[in-house]
Amino acid sequence: MAGLDWFYHPDAGEAKLLYGVETSDDLRLGLACQKGAGRLEITANAPHGTREIHLESGGETERFRAEGEASELTDGDFLTAEAATSAPVFQRFRRVGWLAQWQGSRRETYVPHPSSAPDIERFFAFCG
């Protein structure tokens, strides 16, 4: 989609991989990690009362229990969850290059533009 893409931001001991509009508050999904930790922090916006982040990639699906608080940027909640980089959905994301997020029966698929596709592997290599 025009304007939406995966953006990789390494910074010393931490890195982020964000899907949205670069340099804006339009964030669809965020992944962050400490170098070599093998753990991710997942962030997403969701309807009020949602307490899980439901992800899919290449046939793998996982639901991550999330903490939520009212979002200052949307009419819903801002969710935060933790996961291992080794979770099957993230390993599949590394191989196929796309990740989808489910909210109820609505599915949004996040596909990189060709120029940003290598950043997905860079991110996971950094995270361990």
CNS distance restraints for C-alpha pairs under 8 A (distance, minus, plus):
assign (resid   1 and name CA) (resid   5 and name CA) 7.47 0.50 0.50
assign (resid   3 and name CA) (resid  20 and name CA) 7.71 0.50 0.50
assign (resid   3 and name CA) (resid  21 and name CA) 5.63 0.50 0.50
assign (resid   3 and name CA) (resid  22 and name CA) 7.70 0.50 0.50
assign (resid   4 and name CA) (resid  19 and name CA) 6.80 0.50 0.50
assign (resid   4 and name CA) (resid  20 and name CA) 4.88 0.50 0.50
assign (resid   4 and name CA) (resid  21 and name CA) 4.91 0.50 0.50
assign (resid   4 and name CA) (resid  22 and name CA) 7.58 0.50 0.50
assign (resid   5 and name CA) (resid  18 and name CA) 7.99 0.50 0.50
assign (resid   5 and name CA) (resid  19 and name CA) 5.43 0.50 0.50
assign (resid   5 and name CA) (resid  20 and name CA) 5.70 0.50 0.50
assign (resid   5 and name CA) (resid  21 and name CA) 6.66 0.50 0.50
assign (resid   5 and name CA) (resid  22 and name CA) 7.74 0.50 0.50
assign (resid   5 and name CA) (resid 110 and name CA) 7.44 0.50 0.50
assign (resid   5 and name CA) (resid 111 and name CA) 7.03 0.50 0.50
assign (resid   5 and name CA) (resid 112 and name CA) 5.36 0.50 0.50
assign (resid   5 and name CA) (resid 113 and name CA) 6.32 0.50 0.50
assign (resid   5 and name CA) (resid 116 and name CA) 7.48 0.50 0.50
assign (resid   6 and name CA) (resid  17 and name CA) 6.44 0.50 0.50
assign (resid   6 and name CA) (resid  18 and name CA) 5.41 0.50 0.50
assign (resid   6 and name CA) (resid  19 and name CA) 4.40 0.50 0.50
assign (resid   6 and name CA) (resid  20 and name CA) 6.75 0.50 0.50
assign (resid   6 and name CA) (resid 110 and name CA) 7.88 0.50 0.50
assign (resid   6 and name CA) (resid 111 and name CA) 7.68 0.50 0.50
assign (resid   6 and name CA) (resid 112 and name CA) 5.63 0.50 0.50
assign (resid   6 and name CA) (resid 113 and name CA) 7.80 0.50 0.50
assign (resid   6 and name CA) (resid 116 and name CA) 6.39 0.50 0.50
assign (resid   6 and name CA) (resid 117 and name CA) 7.77 0.50 0.50
assign (resid   6 and name CA) (resid 119 and name CA) 7.85 0.50 0.50
assign (resid   6 and name CA) (resid 120 and name CA) 7.89 0.50 0.50
assign (resid   7 and name CA) (resid  16 and name CA) 7.88 0.50 0.50
assign (resid   7 and name CA) (resid  17 and name CA) 5.52 0.50 0.50
assign (resid   7 and name CA) (resid  18 and name CA) 5.13 0.50 0.50
assign (resid   7 and name CA) (resid  19 and name CA) 6.30 0.50 0.50
assign (resid   7 and name CA) (resid  20 and name CA) 7.86 0.50 0.50
assign (resid   7 and name CA) (resid  22 and name CA) 7.00 0.50 0.50
assign (resid   7 and name CA) (resid 116 and name CA) 7.07 0.50 0.50
assign (resid   7 and name CA) (resid 119 and name CA) 7.54 0.50 0.50
assign (resid   8 and name CA) (resid  15 and name CA) 7.31 0.50 0.50
assign (resid   8 and name CA) (resid  16 and name CA) 5.75 0.50 0.50
assign (resid   8 and name CA) (resid  17 and name CA) 4.53 0.50 0.50
assign (resid   8 and name CA) (resid  18 and name CA) 6.57 0.50 0.50
assign (resid   8 and name CA) (resid 119 and name CA) 5.98 0.50 0.50
assign (resid   8 and name CA) (resid 120 and name CA) 7.62 0.50 0.50
assign (resid   8 and name CA) (resid 123 and name CA) 6.85 0.50 0.50
assign (resid   9 and name CA) (resid  15 and name CA) 5.51 0.50 0.50
assign (resid   9 and name CA) (resid  16 and name CA) 5.07 0.50 0.50
assign (resid   9 and name CA) (resid  17 and name CA) 6.40 0.50 0.50
assign (resid  10 and name CA) (resid  14 and name CA) 6.11 0.50 0.50
assign (resid  10 and name CA) (resid  15 and name CA) 4.09 0.50 0.50
assign (resid  10 and name CA) (resid  16 and name CA) 6.33 0.50 0.50
assign (resid  10 and name CA) (resid 123 and name CA) 7.86 0.50 0.50
assign (resid  11 and name CA) (resid  15 and name CA) 5.75 0.50 0.50
assign (resid  13 and name CA) (resid  34 and name CA) 5.70 0.50 0.50
assign (resid  13 and name CA) (resid  35 and name CA) 5.15 0.50 0.50
assign (resid  14 and name CA) (resid  32 and name CA) 7.26 0.50 0.50
assign (resid  14 and name CA) (resid  33 and name CA) 5.70 0.50 0.50
assign (resid  14 and name CA) (resid  34 and name CA) 4.46 0.50 0.50
assign (resid  14 and name CA) (resid  35 and name CA) 5.64 0.50 0.50
assign (resid  15 and name CA) (resid  32 and name CA) 5.66 0.50 0.50
assign (resid  15 and name CA) (resid  33 and name CA) 5.61 0.50 0.50
assign (resid  15 and name CA) (resid  34 and name CA) 6.58 0.50 0.50
assign (resid  15 and name CA) (resid  35 and name CA) 7.24 0.50 0.50
assign (resid  15 and name CA) (resid 123 and name CA) 6.93 0.50 0.50
assign (resid  15 and name CA) (resid 126 and name CA) 7.43 0.50 0.50
assign (resid  15 and name CA) (resid 127 and name CA) 7.58 0.50 0.50
assign (resid  16 and name CA) (resid  30 and name CA) 7.11 0.50 0.50
assign (resid  16 and name CA) (resid  31 and name CA) 5.60 0.50 0.50
assign (resid  16 and name CA) (resid  32 and name CA) 4.28 0.50 0.50
assign (resid  16 and name CA) (resid  33 and name CA) 6.65 0.50 0.50
assign (resid  16 and name CA) (resid 123 and name CA) 7.36 0.50 0.50
assign (resid  17 and name CA) (resid  30 and name CA) 6.00 0.50 0.50
assign (resid  17 and name CA) (resid  31 and name CA) 5.12 0.50 0.50
assign (resid  17 and name CA) (resid  32 and name CA) 6.34 0.50 0.50
assign (resid  17 and name CA) (resid 120 and name CA) 7.44 0.50 0.50
assign (resid  17 and name CA) (resid 123 and name CA) 6.68 0.50 0.50
assign (resid  18 and name CA) (resid  27 and name CA) 7.02 0.50 0.50
assign (resid  18 and name CA) (resid  28 and name CA) 7.74 0.50 0.50
assign (resid  18 and name CA) (resid  29 and name CA) 5.99 0.50 0.50
assign (resid  18 and name CA) (resid  30 and name CA) 4.42 0.50 0.50
assign (resid  18 and name CA) (resid  31 and name CA) 6.17 0.50 0.50
assign (resid  19 and name CA) (resid  27 and name CA) 6.04 0.50 0.50
assign (resid  19 and name CA) (resid  28 and name CA) 5.58 0.50 0.50
assign (resid  19 and name CA) (resid  29 and name CA) 5.28 0.50 0.50
assign (resid  19 and name CA) (resid  30 and name CA) 6.26 0.50 0.50
assign (resid  19 and name CA) (resid 110 and name CA) 7.03 0.50 0.50
assign (resid  20 and name CA) (resid  24 and name CA) 7.98 0.50 0.50
assign (resid  20 and name CA) (resid  26 and name CA) 5.47 0.50 0.50
assign (resid  20 and name CA) (resid  27 and name CA) 4.44 0.50 0.50
assign (resid  20 and name CA) (resid  28 and name CA) 5.32 0.50 0.50
assign (resid  20 and name CA) (resid  29 and name CA) 7.19 0.50 0.50
assign (resid  21 and name CA) (resid  25 and name CA) 7.52 0.50 0.50
assign (resid  21 and name CA) (resid  26 and name CA) 5.50 0.50 0.50
assign (resid  21 and name CA) (resid  27 and name CA) 6.67 0.50 0.50
assign (resid  25 and name CA) (resid  73 and name CA) 7.48 0.50 0.50
assign (resid  27 and name CA) (resid  44 and name CA) 7.48 0.50 0.50
assign (resid  27 and name CA) (resid  45 and name CA) 7.90 0.50 0.50
assign (resid  28 and name CA) (resid  44 and name CA) 6.05 0.50 0.50
assign (resid  28 and name CA) (resid  45 and name CA) 6.75 0.50 0.50
assign (resid  29 and name CA) (resid  42 and name CA) 7.33 0.50 0.50
assign (resid  29 and name CA) (resid  43 and name CA) 5.81 0.50 0.50
assign (resid  29 and name CA) (resid  44 and name CA) 4.81 0.50 0.50
assign (resid  29 and name CA) (resid  45 and name CA) 7.54 0.50 0.50
assign (resid  30 and name CA) (resid  41 and name CA) 7.92 0.50 0.50
assign (resid  30 and name CA) (resid  42 and name CA) 5.63 0.50 0.50
assign (resid  30 and name CA) (resid  43 and name CA) 4.88 0.50 0.50
assign (resid  30 and name CA) (resid  44 and name CA) 6.39 0.50 0.50
assign (resid  31 and name CA) (resid  40 and name CA) 6.24 0.50 0.50
assign (resid  31 and name CA) (resid  41 and name CA) 5.66 0.50 0.50
assign (resid  31 and name CA) (resid  42 and name CA) 4.78 0.50 0.50
assign (resid  31 and name CA) (resid  43 and name CA) 6.51 0.50 0.50
assign (resid  32 and name CA) (resid  40 and name CA) 5.52 0.50 0.50
assign (resid  32 and name CA) (resid  41 and name CA) 5.14 0.50 0.50
assign (resid  32 and name CA) (resid  42 and name CA) 6.70 0.50 0.50
assign (resid  33 and name CA) (resid  37 and name CA) 7.03 0.50 0.50
assign (resid  33 and name CA) (resid  38 and name CA) 7.70 0.50 0.50
assign (resid  33 and name CA) (resid  39 and name CA) 6.15 0.50 0.50
assign (resid  33 and name CA) (resid  40 and name CA) 4.93 0.50 0.50
assign (resid  33 and name CA) (resid  41 and name CA) 6.30 0.50 0.50
assign (resid  33 and name CA) (resid 127 and name CA) 5.74 0.50 0.50
assign (resid  34 and name CA) (resid  38 and name CA) 7.99 0.50 0.50
assign (resid  34 and name CA) (resid  39 and name CA) 7.52 0.50 0.50
assign (resid  34 and name CA) (resid  40 and name CA) 7.96 0.50 0.50
assign (resid  34 and name CA) (resid 127 and name CA) 6.15 0.50 0.50
assign (resid  35 and name CA) (resid 126 and name CA) 5.52 0.50 0.50
assign (resid  35 and name CA) (resid 127 and name CA) 4.86 0.50 0.50
assign (resid  35 and name CA) (resid 128 and name CA) 6.93 0.50 0.50
assign (resid  36 and name CA) (resid 126 and name CA) 6.10 0.50 0.50
assign (resid  36 and name CA) (resid 127 and name CA) 4.60 0.50 0.50
assign (resid  36 and name CA) (resid 128 and name CA) 4.22 0.50 0.50
assign (resid  37 and name CA) (resid 127 and name CA) 5.83 0.50 0.50
assign (resid  37 and name CA) (resid 128 and name CA) 5.91 0.50 0.50
assign (resid  38 and name CA) (resid  84 and name CA) 5.80 0.50 0.50
assign (resid  38 and name CA) (resid  85 and name CA) 5.20 0.50 0.50
assign (resid  38 and name CA) (resid  86 and name CA) 7.23 0.50 0.50
assign (resid  38 and name CA) (resid 127 and name CA) 5.50 0.50 0.50
assign (resid  38 and name CA) (resid 128 and name CA) 4.63 0.50 0.50
assign (resid  39 and name CA) (resid  82 and name CA) 7.10 0.50 0.50
assign (resid  39 and name CA) (resid  83 and name CA) 5.73 0.50 0.50
assign (resid  39 and name CA) (resid  84 and name CA) 4.40 0.50 0.50
assign (resid  39 and name CA) (resid  85 and name CA) 5.40 0.50 0.50
assign (resid  39 and name CA) (resid 127 and name CA) 7.11 0.50 0.50
assign (resid  39 and name CA) (resid 128 and name CA) 7.94 0.50 0.50
assign (resid  40 and name CA) (resid  82 and name CA) 5.59 0.50 0.50
assign (resid  40 and name CA) (resid  83 and name CA) 5.22 0.50 0.50
assign (resid  40 and name CA) (resid  84 and name CA) 5.94 0.50 0.50
assign (resid  40 and name CA) (resid  85 and name CA) 6.21 0.50 0.50
assign (resid  40 and name CA) (resid 127 and name CA) 7.85 0.50 0.50
assign (resid  41 and name CA) (resid  80 and name CA) 6.79 0.50 0.50
assign (resid  41 and name CA) (resid  81 and name CA) 5.76 0.50 0.50
assign (resid  41 and name CA) (resid  82 and name CA) 4.65 0.50 0.50
assign (resid  41 and name CA) (resid  83 and name CA) 6.64 0.50 0.50
assign (resid  42 and name CA) (resid  79 and name CA) 7.93 0.50 0.50
assign (resid  42 and name CA) (resid  80 and name CA) 5.57 0.50 0.50
assign (resid  42 and name CA) (resid  81 and name CA) 5.06 0.50 0.50
assign (resid  42 and name CA) (resid  82 and name CA) 5.94 0.50 0.50
assign (resid  42 and name CA) (resid  83 and name CA) 7.50 0.50 0.50
assign (resid  43 and name CA) (resid  78 and name CA) 7.19 0.50 0.50
assign (resid  43 and name CA) (resid  79 and name CA) 5.46 0.50 0.50
assign (resid  43 and name CA) (resid  80 and name CA) 4.61 0.50 0.50
assign (resid  43 and name CA) (resid  81 and name CA) 6.58 0.50 0.50
assign (resid  44 and name CA) (resid  53 and name CA) 7.38 0.50 0.50
assign (resid  44 and name CA) (resid  78 and name CA) 5.94 0.50 0.50
assign (resid  44 and name CA) (resid  79 and name CA) 5.23 0.50 0.50
assign (resid  44 and name CA) (resid  80 and name CA) 6.82 0.50 0.50
assign (resid  45 and name CA) (resid  71 and name CA) 7.49 0.50 0.50
assign (resid  45 and name CA) (resid  74 and name CA) 7.56 0.50 0.50
assign (resid  45 and name CA) (resid  76 and name CA) 6.71 0.50 0.50
assign (resid  45 and name CA) (resid  77 and name CA) 5.75 0.50 0.50
assign (resid  45 and name CA) (resid  78 and name CA) 4.65 0.50 0.50
assign (resid  45 and name CA) (resid  79 and name CA) 5.97 0.50 0.50
assign (resid  46 and name CA) (resid  50 and name CA) 6.25 0.50 0.50
assign (resid  46 and name CA) (resid  76 and name CA) 5.52 0.50 0.50
assign (resid  46 and name CA) (resid  77 and name CA) 5.31 0.50 0.50
assign (resid  46 and name CA) (resid  78 and name CA) 6.40 0.50 0.50
assign (resid  46 and name CA) (resid  79 and name CA) 6.97 0.50 0.50
assign (resid  46 and name CA) (resid 103 and name CA) 7.10 0.50 0.50
assign (resid  47 and name CA) (resid  75 and name CA) 7.42 0.50 0.50
assign (resid  47 and name CA) (resid  76 and name CA) 4.40 0.50 0.50
assign (resid  47 and name CA) (resid  77 and name CA) 5.87 0.50 0.50
assign (resid  48 and name CA) (resid  70 and name CA) 7.42 0.50 0.50
assign (resid  48 and name CA) (resid  75 and name CA) 7.70 0.50 0.50
assign (resid  48 and name CA) (resid  76 and name CA) 4.61 0.50 0.50
assign (resid  48 and name CA) (resid  77 and name CA) 5.14 0.50 0.50
assign (resid  49 and name CA) (resid  68 and name CA) 7.81 0.50 0.50
assign (resid  49 and name CA) (resid  77 and name CA) 7.21 0.50 0.50
assign (resid  50 and name CA) (resid  68 and name CA) 7.45 0.50 0.50
assign (resid  50 and name CA) (resid  77 and name CA) 7.36 0.50 0.50
assign (resid  51 and name CA) (resid  65 and name CA) 6.13 0.50 0.50
assign (resid  51 and name CA) (resid  66 and name CA) 4.91 0.50 0.50
assign (resid  51 and name CA) (resid  67 and name CA) 6.13 0.50 0.50
assign (resid  51 and name CA) (resid  68 and name CA) 6.30 0.50 0.50
assign (resid  51 and name CA) (resid  79 and name CA) 7.12 0.50 0.50
assign (resid  52 and name CA) (resid  63 and name CA) 6.23 0.50 0.50
assign (resid  52 and name CA) (resid  64 and name CA) 5.31 0.50 0.50
assign (resid  52 and name CA) (resid  65 and name CA) 4.51 0.50 0.50
assign (resid  52 and name CA) (resid  66 and name CA) 4.79 0.50 0.50
assign (resid  52 and name CA) (resid  67 and name CA) 7.87 0.50 0.50
assign (resid  52 and name CA) (resid  79 and name CA) 7.68 0.50 0.50
assign (resid  52 and name CA) (resid  81 and name CA) 7.78 0.50 0.50
assign (resid  53 and name CA) (resid  63 and name CA) 5.61 0.50 0.50
assign (resid  53 and name CA) (resid  64 and name CA) 5.09 0.50 0.50
assign (resid  53 and name CA) (resid  65 and name CA) 6.61 0.50 0.50
assign (resid  53 and name CA) (resid  66 and name CA) 6.50 0.50 0.50
assign (resid  53 and name CA) (resid  79 and name CA) 7.56 0.50 0.50
assign (resid  53 and name CA) (resid  81 and name CA) 7.34 0.50 0.50
assign (resid  53 and name CA) (resid 101 and name CA) 7.43 0.50 0.50
assign (resid  53 and name CA) (resid 102 and name CA) 7.64 0.50 0.50
assign (resid  54 and name CA) (resid  61 and name CA) 7.28 0.50 0.50
assign (resid  54 and name CA) (resid  62 and name CA) 5.80 0.50 0.50
assign (resid  54 and name CA) (resid  63 and name CA) 4.30 0.50 0.50
assign (resid  54 and name CA) (resid  64 and name CA) 6.33 0.50 0.50
assign (resid  54 and name CA) (resid 101 and name CA) 5.77 0.50 0.50
assign (resid  54 and name CA) (resid 102 and name CA) 5.33 0.50 0.50
assign (resid  54 and name CA) (resid 103 and name CA) 7.13 0.50 0.50
assign (resid  55 and name CA) (resid  61 and name CA) 5.65 0.50 0.50
assign (resid  55 and name CA) (resid  62 and name CA) 5.44 0.50 0.50
assign (resid  55 and name CA) (resid  63 and name CA) 6.33 0.50 0.50
assign (resid  55 and name CA) (resid  89 and name CA) 7.19 0.50 0.50
assign (resid  55 and name CA) (resid  99 and name CA) 6.93 0.50 0.50
assign (resid  55 and name CA) (resid 100 and name CA) 5.61 0.50 0.50
assign (resid  55 and name CA) (resid 101 and name CA) 4.63 0.50 0.50
assign (resid  55 and name CA) (resid 102 and name CA) 6.22 0.50 0.50
assign (resid  56 and name CA) (resid  60 and name CA) 5.49 0.50 0.50
assign (resid  56 and name CA) (resid  61 and name CA) 4.26 0.50 0.50
assign (resid  56 and name CA) (resid  62 and name CA) 6.50 0.50 0.50
assign (resid  56 and name CA) (resid  89 and name CA) 6.16 0.50 0.50
assign (resid  56 and name CA) (resid  99 and name CA) 5.85 0.50 0.50
assign (resid  56 and name CA) (resid 100 and name CA) 5.00 0.50 0.50
assign (resid  56 and name CA) (resid 101 and name CA) 6.34 0.50 0.50
assign (resid  56 and name CA) (resid 102 and name CA) 7.72 0.50 0.50
assign (resid  57 and name CA) (resid  61 and name CA) 6.60 0.50 0.50
assign (resid  57 and name CA) (resid  89 and name CA) 5.65 0.50 0.50
assign (resid  57 and name CA) (resid  90 and name CA) 7.55 0.50 0.50
assign (resid  57 and name CA) (resid  92 and name CA) 5.91 0.50 0.50
assign (resid  57 and name CA) (resid  93 and name CA) 5.50 0.50 0.50
assign (resid  57 and name CA) (resid  96 and name CA) 7.50 0.50 0.50
assign (resid  57 and name CA) (resid  98 and name CA) 6.23 0.50 0.50
assign (resid  57 and name CA) (resid  99 and name CA) 4.87 0.50 0.50
assign (resid  57 and name CA) (resid 100 and name CA) 6.18 0.50 0.50
assign (resid  58 and name CA) (resid  89 and name CA) 7.93 0.50 0.50
assign (resid  58 and name CA) (resid  92 and name CA) 6.17 0.50 0.50
assign (resid  58 and name CA) (resid  93 and name CA) 7.22 0.50 0.50
assign (resid  58 and name CA) (resid  96 and name CA) 6.58 0.50 0.50
assign (resid  58 and name CA) (resid  98 and name CA) 7.77 0.50 0.50
assign (resid  58 and name CA) (resid  99 and name CA) 8.00 0.50 0.50
assign (resid  60 and name CA) (resid  88 and name CA) 6.49 0.50 0.50
assign (resid  60 and name CA) (resid  89 and name CA) 5.08 0.50 0.50
assign (resid  60 and name CA) (resid  92 and name CA) 7.03 0.50 0.50
assign (resid  61 and name CA) (resid  89 and name CA) 5.94 0.50 0.50
assign (resid  62 and name CA) (resid  89 and name CA) 6.45 0.50 0.50
assign (resid  64 and name CA) (resid  81 and name CA) 6.27 0.50 0.50
assign (resid  64 and name CA) (resid  82 and name CA) 7.30 0.50 0.50
assign (resid  64 and name CA) (resid  83 and name CA) 7.33 0.50 0.50
assign (resid  65 and name CA) (resid  81 and name CA) 6.13 0.50 0.50
assign (resid  66 and name CA) (resid  79 and name CA) 5.84 0.50 0.50
assign (resid  66 and name CA) (resid  80 and name CA) 5.26 0.50 0.50
assign (resid  66 and name CA) (resid  81 and name CA) 4.43 0.50 0.50
assign (resid  66 and name CA) (resid  82 and name CA) 7.70 0.50 0.50
assign (resid  67 and name CA) (resid  79 and name CA) 5.59 0.50 0.50
assign (resid  67 and name CA) (resid  80 and name CA) 5.33 0.50 0.50
assign (resid  67 and name CA) (resid  81 and name CA) 6.43 0.50 0.50
assign (resid  68 and name CA) (resid  77 and name CA) 5.91 0.50 0.50
assign (resid  68 and name CA) (resid  78 and name CA) 5.50 0.50 0.50
assign (resid  68 and name CA) (resid  79 and name CA) 4.43 0.50 0.50
assign (resid  68 and name CA) (resid  80 and name CA) 6.44 0.50 0.50
assign (resid  69 and name CA) (resid  77 and name CA) 5.27 0.50 0.50
assign (resid  69 and name CA) (resid  78 and name CA) 5.46 0.50 0.50
assign (resid  69 and name CA) (resid  79 and name CA) 6.77 0.50 0.50
assign (resid  70 and name CA) (resid  75 and name CA) 7.94 0.50 0.50
assign (resid  70 and name CA) (resid  76 and name CA) 6.24 0.50 0.50
assign (resid  70 and name CA) (resid  77 and name CA) 4.37 0.50 0.50
assign (resid  70 and name CA) (resid  78 and name CA) 6.04 0.50 0.50
assign (resid  71 and name CA) (resid  75 and name CA) 6.76 0.50 0.50
assign (resid  71 and name CA) (resid  76 and name CA) 5.85 0.50 0.50
assign (resid  71 and name CA) (resid  77 and name CA) 4.71 0.50 0.50
assign (resid  71 and name CA) (resid  78 and name CA) 4.93 0.50 0.50
assign (resid  83 and name CA) (resid  87 and name CA) 7.10 0.50 0.50
assign (resid  85 and name CA) (resid  90 and name CA) 6.14 0.50 0.50
assign (resid  85 and name CA) (resid  91 and name CA) 7.24 0.50 0.50
assign (resid  85 and name CA) (resid 124 and name CA) 7.30 0.50 0.50
assign (resid  85 and name CA) (resid 127 and name CA) 7.46 0.50 0.50
assign (resid  85 and name CA) (resid 128 and name CA) 7.20 0.50 0.50
assign (resid  86 and name CA) (resid  90 and name CA) 6.63 0.50 0.50
assign (resid  86 and name CA) (resid  91 and name CA) 6.14 0.50 0.50
assign (resid  87 and name CA) (resid  91 and name CA) 6.38 0.50 0.50
assign (resid  88 and name CA) (resid  92 and name CA) 6.07 0.50 0.50
assign (resid  89 and name CA) (resid  93 and name CA) 6.14 0.50 0.50
assign (resid  90 and name CA) (resid  94 and name CA) 6.25 0.50 0.50
assign (resid  91 and name CA) (resid  95 and name CA) 6.61 0.50 0.50
assign (resid  92 and name CA) (resid  96 and name CA) 6.03 0.50 0.50
assign (resid  92 and name CA) (resid  97 and name CA) 7.89 0.50 0.50
assign (resid  93 and name CA) (resid  97 and name CA) 5.14 0.50 0.50
assign (resid  93 and name CA) (resid  98 and name CA) 5.59 0.50 0.50
assign (resid  93 and name CA) (resid  99 and name CA) 5.87 0.50 0.50
assign (resid  94 and name CA) (resid 120 and name CA) 6.36 0.50 0.50
assign (resid  94 and name CA) (resid 121 and name CA) 5.95 0.50 0.50
assign (resid  94 and name CA) (resid 124 and name CA) 7.51 0.50 0.50
assign (resid  97 and name CA) (resid 111 and name CA) 6.75 0.50 0.50
assign (resid  97 and name CA) (resid 112 and name CA) 7.02 0.50 0.50
assign (resid  97 and name CA) (resid 117 and name CA) 6.63 0.50 0.50
assign (resid  97 and name CA) (resid 120 and name CA) 7.10 0.50 0.50
assign (resid  98 and name CA) (resid 109 and name CA) 7.00 0.50 0.50
assign (resid  98 and name CA) (resid 110 and name CA) 5.65 0.50 0.50
assign (resid  98 and name CA) (resid 111 and name CA) 4.69 0.50 0.50
assign (resid  98 and name CA) (resid 112 and name CA) 6.89 0.50 0.50
assign (resid  99 and name CA) (resid 109 and name CA) 5.89 0.50 0.50
assign (resid  99 and name CA) (resid 110 and name CA) 5.28 0.50 0.50
assign (resid  99 and name CA) (resid 111 and name CA) 6.80 0.50 0.50
assign (resid 100 and name CA) (resid 107 and name CA) 6.55 0.50 0.50
assign (resid 100 and name CA) (resid 108 and name CA) 5.39 0.50 0.50
assign (resid 100 and name CA) (resid 109 and name CA) 4.04 0.50 0.50
assign (resid 100 and name CA) (resid 110 and name CA) 5.68 0.50 0.50
assign (resid 101 and name CA) (resid 107 and name CA) 5.71 0.50 0.50
assign (resid 101 and name CA) (resid 108 and name CA) 5.36 0.50 0.50
assign (resid 101 and name CA) (resid 109 and name CA) 6.47 0.50 0.50
assign (resid 101 and name CA) (resid 110 and name CA) 7.98 0.50 0.50
assign (resid 102 and name CA) (resid 106 and name CA) 5.67 0.50 0.50
assign (resid 102 and name CA) (resid 107 and name CA) 4.48 0.50 0.50
assign (resid 102 and name CA) (resid 108 and name CA) 6.53 0.50 0.50
assign (resid 103 and name CA) (resid 107 and name CA) 6.43 0.50 0.50
assign (resid 112 and name CA) (resid 116 and name CA) 5.83 0.50 0.50
assign (resid 112 and name CA) (resid 117 and name CA) 5.30 0.50 0.50
assign (resid 113 and name CA) (resid 117 and name CA) 6.25 0.50 0.50
assign (resid 116 and name CA) (resid 120 and name CA) 7.58 0.50 0.50
assign (resid 117 and name CA) (resid 121 and name CA) 7.89 0.50 0.50
assign (resid 118 and name CA) (resid 122 and name CA) 6.47 0.50 0.50
assign (resid 119 and name CA) (resid 123 and name CA) 5.98 0.50 0.50
assign (resid 120 and name CA) (resid 124 and name CA) 6.49 0.50 0.50
assign (resid 121 and name CA) (resid 125 and name CA) 5.97 0.50 0.50
assign (resid 122 and name CA) (resid 126 and name CA) 6.14 0.50 0.50
assign (resid 123 and name CA) (resid 127 and name CA) 6.28 0.50 0.50
assign (resid 124 and name CA) (resid 128 and name CA) 6.08 0.50 0.50
